[in-house]
Amino acid sequence: MSFGTYFGDYLTQLVRAVDIVNNDIRNSILSEVEDYLRRELDIEFFTFLIKQREIGNSEDDVNLITLCTTEWHRGGGTTNTRIKDNSGKYVGQVSLAFAEDKYLWIVSDTPERKLRDSTTYLDLMNNANSSTIPKYVAKTPRAIRTSIIFPVSFSDQGEADGVVNFESKSYLCFKQTIWDELNKIAKSIAILYERNQTYKALREDTIRATRALSQYRNVNFADDVQRRKSIFVAFSSRADKQVVGKIIHILEDYDVEVVLWSDISETGIITQSIIRQIQNSDYGLCYLSEPALGSSDSHHDFDFVDNPNVLFEAGMLSGRSINMENWIPIREVRSDQMPFDLSAARAILVPRRKQNGTNILNEYEFDQLLANRLNSLLR
């Protein structure tokens, strides 16, 4: 083996220099690493396993931490393994290296023997006694004779976040130069993984933000600023015409487009046209009352009821506003109890006064009540 200018040094410089590591860049770098390791050290398999704590388990319970392979592996399938089994024994050699934060250089006690066929193992770094080394867990069908495991962390200090495991078909004797090289590669893989995850997170955030932005692509800001605000006015065809006339007359003093339900004459179902107009209007005003059936239209002490269609339109207006602040309900005092709670909207109660035994509209007081609410609504 001849390293010359170490590959690991170049790899370290590369991963520390790049900011954007998408999947294409990741795969390209990993392929270079794979080719290099196979050529120089007969390494047929390497994997990066990261810790994943099982939901609901104690932070301090190392038994219940799971090591999961990422997509960062060559020559084997995905592996999920707990650190310890139910009896408290380590589940494989990578689990031992991770839990005890130890570098391991595992070979069989007989150089010719494959690890999967061995029952006794040696750690050539002397970090683990043979009696404490768990059984080798094969992650590839290839004949592996050396397994070198590096705990890695995403920070310069702190406990291990995972392990990088290199597995060679050859029986590799421990050499400091090999260890140094693989250590640089292991740390570089961890950095590469972290930056790839950052890229993925930023990409997902960008996609979500773009989707949110696309919801407003049809909004013309200039038109929205320049157009006049509109107010939808609903009332019954049997409503008191004096009250309706007064409402329309007062609204003429304001810079607002008045949309009367009675003026909507689009073809199609009238309810759909009204719903669309309510949705497009900035404000609303509903005169809910109409004379009760059987009462006279001559204002001689008749009672009022709320018109069902106007109540429906009032419900739509209240449903699209916060605290019912974008619309004004108007009702007669002598009306039945409301079928739903509009107290938060503070309905204007039509003021009336007696004149020659007749209840007539108190125009001055009604002007003041409605003007005050409109000044607050349209300010």
SEGU-963295 format. One record per residue (C-alpha): residue in three letters; z negated, y, x negated. Coordinates in steps of 0.05 Angstrom, whole numbers, padded with zeros to 5 digits, always signed. Layout:
REM residues N
ALAZYX ...
REM end
This chain:
REM residues 379
MET+00000+00000+00000 SER+00019+00068-00027 PHE-00002+00130+00011 GLY+00023+00183-00037 THR+00012+00248+00000 TYR-00031+00223+00056 PHE+00000+00218+00125 GLY-00069+00231+00155 ASP-00072+00299+00122 TYR-00006+00320+00152 LEU-00026+00293+00220 THR-00091+00331+00218 GLN-00055+00396+00202 LEU-00005+00383+00258 VAL-00053+00370+00314 ARG-00096+00429+00295 ALA-00035+00475+00294 VAL-00004+00457+00361 ASP-00029+00490+00424 ILE+00015+00456+00476 VAL+00015+00380+00476 ASN+00055+00355+00534 ASN+00070+00282+00545 ASP+00135+00284+00506 ILE+00100+00313+00445 ARG+00042+00265+00453 ASN+00088+00204+00456 SER+00129+00228+00397 ILE+00068+00236+00353 LEU+00038+00170+00375 SER+00103+00135+00359 GLU+00101+00163+00288 VAL+00029+00141+00281 GLU+00047+00072+00306 ASP+00105+00063+00259 TYR+00064+00087+00200 LEU+00005+00042+00213 ARG+00049-00019+00224 ARG+00087-00007+00160 GLU+00028+00009+00115 LEU-00029-00033+00143 ASP+00004-00085+00188 ILE-00034-00053+00246 GLU-00003-00080+00310 PHE-00050-00049+00360 PHE-00091+00014+00366 THR-00126+00044+00425 PHE-00169+00104+00443 LEU-00226+00087+00491 ILE-00266+00143+00523 LYS-00332+00140+00559 GLN-00337+00145+00634 ARG-00405+00144+00665 GLU-00410+00105+00730 ILE-00425+00151+00789 GLY-00498+00155+00808 ASN-00525+00125+00744 SER-00576+00156+00697 GLU-00551+00199+00640 ASP-00595+00159+00593 ASP-00575+00090+00616 VAL-00526+00068+00562 ASN-00518+00001+00597 LEU-00481+00034+00654 ILE-00431+00074+00614 THR-00360+00048+00619 LEU-00309+00051+00564 CYS-00239+00060+00592 THR-00175+00056+00553 THR-00130+00116+00563 GLU-00055+00110+00565 TRP-00062+00120+00490 HIS-00054+00050+00467 ARG-00001+00007+00435 GLY+00007-00068+00441 GLY-00042-00082+00497 GLY-00059-00069+00569 THR-00111-00024+00601 THR-00183-00043+00589 ASN-00246-00023+00627 THR-00311-00049+00599 ARG-00384-00033+00608 ILE-00425-00022+00546 LYS-00474-00077+00562 ASP-00474-00135+00610 ASN-00528-00149+00661 SER-00569-00186+00609 GLY-00569-00125+00563 LYS-00520-00153+00511 TYR-00463-00111+00484 VAL-00396-00127+00516 GLY-00353-00130+00454 GLN-00351-00098+00386 VAL-00324-00031+00409 SER-00385-00026+00455 LEU-00432-00036+00396 ALA-00395+00017+00355 PHE-00397+00067+00412 ALA-00469+00057+00434 GLU-00499+00057+00364 ASP-00449+00108+00336 LYS-00429+00061+00279 TYR-00365+00053+00240 LEU-00347-00020+00239 TRP-00297-00059+00196 ILE-00297-00128+00228 VAL-00266-00190+00198 SER-00279-00265+00207 ASP-00324-00302+00158 THR-00261-00338+00137 PRO-00201-00295+00117 GLU-00149-00340+00147 ARG-00183-00344+00215 LYS-00161-00299+00272 LEU-00217-00259+00304 ARG-00207-00289+00373 ASP-00220-00358+00342 SER-00283-00337+00305 THR-00355-00344+00324 THR-00383-00310+00262 TYR-00362-00240+00240 LEU-00373-00195+00180 ASP-00377-00120+00178 LEU-00348-00100+00111 MET-00381-00032+00117 ASN-00449-00065+00124 ASN-00467-00024+00185 ALA-00481-00086+00227 ASN-00512-00153+00211 SER-00470-00214+00226 SER-00522-00239+00275 THR-00517-00176+00317 ILE-00442-00169+00320 PRO-00417-00187+00390 LYS-00359-00234+00402 TYR-00290-00204+00392 VAL-00255-00188+00457 ALA-00180-00197+00449 LYS-00139-00138+00476 THR-00072-00165+00453 PRO-00041-00235+00446 ARG-00025-00219+00374 ALA-00062-00254+00317 ILE-00112-00201+00297 ARG-00153-00212+00233 THR-00183-00142+00222 SER-00213-00094+00273 ILE-00233-00025+00248 ILE-00271+00019+00297 PHE-00285+00094+00292 PRO-00333+00131+00339 VAL-00303+00199+00354 SER-00328+00263+00387 PHE-00291+00321+00418 SER-00340+00369+00384 ASP-00359+00375+00311 GLN-00429+00352+00327 GLY-00460+00309+00381 GLU-00457+00239+00407 ALA-00393+00198+00409 ASP-00345+00212+00466 GLY-00305+00149+00453 VAL-00278+00103+00399 VAL-00211+00092+00365 ASN-00198+00019+00349 PHE-00145-00003+00298 GLU-00128-00078+00296 SER-00087-00110+00240 LYS-00054-00177+00234 SER-00075-00178+00161 TYR-00143-00191+00132 LEU-00158-00121+00103 CYS-00211-00115+00050 PHE-00251-00051+00054 LYS-00223+00005+00011 GLN-00248+00077+00013 THR-00177+00105+00012 ILE-00158+00064+00073 TRP-00221+00083+00109 ASP-00211+00157+00095 GLU-00139+00154+00119 LEU-00156+00118+00184 ASN-00215+00165+00196 LYS-00168+00225+00193 ILE-00119+00191+00240 ALA-00175+00172+00289 LYS-00201+00244+00291 SER-00130+00270+00299 ILE-00118+00223+00358 ALA-00181+00250+00392 ILE-00158+00322+00382 LEU-00089+00305+00407 TYR-00118+00272+00468 GLU-00162+00332+00484 ARG-00104+00381+00478 ASN-00060+00337+00520 GLN-00114+00335+00574 THR-00119+00411+00570 TYR-00044+00417+00579 LYS-00047+00371+00640 ALA-00103+00411+00671 LEU-00066+00477+00660 ARG-00002+00447+00687 GLU-00038+00424+00750 ASP-00069+00492+00758 THR-00001+00525+00750 ILE+00030+00478+00801 ARG-00025+00493+00851 ALA-00019+00568+00839 THR+00057+00565+00847 ARG+00050+00528+00912 ALA+00001+00579+00937 LEU+00047+00635+00915 SER+00106+00603+00951 GLN+00070+00611+01017 TYR+00079+00686+01010 ARG+00150+00687+00985 ASN+00177+00711+01052 VAL+00129+00769+01056 ASN+00164+00835+01043 PHE+00110+00880+01015 ALA+00149+00945+01025 ASP+00165+00929+01097 ASP+00094+00908+01111 VAL+00067+00973+01082 GLN+00118+01018+01117 ARG+00120+00985+01185 ARG+00077+01012+01241 LYS+00017+00971+01261 SER+00022+00939+01329 ILE-00027+00925+01385 PHE-00016+00872+01438 VAL-00040+00894+01507 ALA-00055+00840+01560 PHE-00073+00851+01633 SER-00062+00817+01700 SER-00003+00835+01745 ARG-00057+00847+01797 ALA-00101+00890+01752 ASP-00123+00959+01774 LYS-00061+01001+01759 GLN-00102+01064+01748 VAL-00141+01029+01691 VAL-00077+01000+01661 GLY-00042+01067+01665 LYS-00101+01101+01631 ILE-00102+01050+01575 ILE-00028+01061+01561 HIS-00036+01136+01564 ILE-00093+01136+01514 LEU-00055+01091+01465 GLU+00002+01142+01464 ASP-00043+01187+01422 TYR-00045+01136+01365 ASP+00006+01118+01312 VAL+00012+01046+01335 GLU+00066+01005+01368 VAL+00043+00984+01437 VAL+00067+00915+01459 LEU+00055+00902+01533 TRP+00056+00830+01555 SER+00097+00852+01616 ASP+00152+00878+01570 ILE+00164+00811+01537 SER+00229+00786+01567 GLU+00256+00739+01514 THR+00292+00678+01538 GLY+00254+00613+01536 ILE+00184+00595+01557 ILE+00146+00660+01568 THR+00081+00630+01541 GLN+00113+00615+01474 SER+00140+00686+01469 ILE+00071+00715+01483 ILE+00038+00669+01433 ARG+00088+00689+01380 GLN+00076+00763+01396 ILE+00001+00755+01392 GLN+00008+00722+01324 ASN+00052+00778+01298 SER+00008+00835+01324 ASP-00044+00869+01282 TYR-00092+00885+01340 GLY-00104+00866+01412 LEU-00131+00895+01476 CYS-00145+00854+01538 TYR-00162+00882+01607 LEU-00191+00818+01634 SER-00207+00837+01706 GLU-00167+00833+01771 PRO-00190+00840+01843 ALA-00221+00777+01871 LEU-00180+00742+01923 GLY-00196+00769+01992 SER-00217+00837+01967 SER-00181+00901+01984 ASP-00141+00942+01935 SER-00170+01007+01963 HIS-00230+01006+01917 HIS-00278+00996+01974 ASP-00334+00958+01939 PHE-00291+00898+01919 ASP-00312+00848+01866 PHE-00271+00827+01805 VAL-00255+00762+01769 ASP-00225+00748+01700 ASN-00152+00729+01701 PRO-00142+00659+01669 ASN-00078+00679+01632 VAL-00111+00741+01602 LEU-00171+00698+01583 PHE-00124+00651+01546 GLU-00094+00710+01508 ALA-00164+00737+01493 GLY-00183+00669+01465 MET-00123+00671+01418 LEU-00141+00741+01394 SER-00214+00723+01382 GLY-00194+00659+01345 ARG-00153+00697+01294 SER-00205+00751+01278 ILE-00271+00751+01241 ASN-00329+00771+01286 MET-00277+00791+01338 GLU-00267+00858+01303 ASN-00191+00863+01312 TRP-00187+00866+01388 ILE-00220+00901+01447 PRO-00239+00867+01513 ILE-00245+00910+01576 ARG-00279+00885+01639 GLU-00303+00909+01706 VAL-00378+00912+01716 ARG-00376+00874+01782 SER-00345+00811+01753 ASP-00365+00738+01750 GLN-00399+00711+01689 MET-00352+00702+01629 PRO-00329+00629+01619 PHE-00341+00636+01544 ASP-00382+00680+01499 LEU-00349+00747+01481 SER-00413+00784+01470 ALA-00397+00794+01396 ALA-00335+00834+01416 ARG-00377+00884+01456 ALA-00331+00890+01517 ILE-00319+00958+01547 LEU-00345+00959+01618 VAL-00301+01001+01662 PRO-00343+01061+01687 ARG-00336+01077+01760 ARG-00367+01130+01805 LYS-00375+01139+01879 GLN-00329+01189+01913 ASN-00329+01193+01989 GLY-00358+01122+01991 THR-00305+01094+01944 ASN-00314+01066+01874 ILE-00263+01103+01832 LEU-00250+01103+01757 ASN-00292+01152+01718 GLU-00233+01175+01675 TYR-00271+01221+01629 GLU-00323+01169+01610 PHE-00270+01115+01604 ASP-00229+01160+01558 GLN-00290+01169+01513 LEU-00308+01095+01511 LEU-00237+01071+01495 ALA-00222+01128+01446 ASN-00286+01112+01406 ARG-00267+01038+01401 LEU-00195+01053+01383 ASN-00217+01103+01329 SER-00260+01048+01299 LEU-00206+00995+01307 LEU-00146+01034+01281 ARG-00179+01076+01227 
REM end
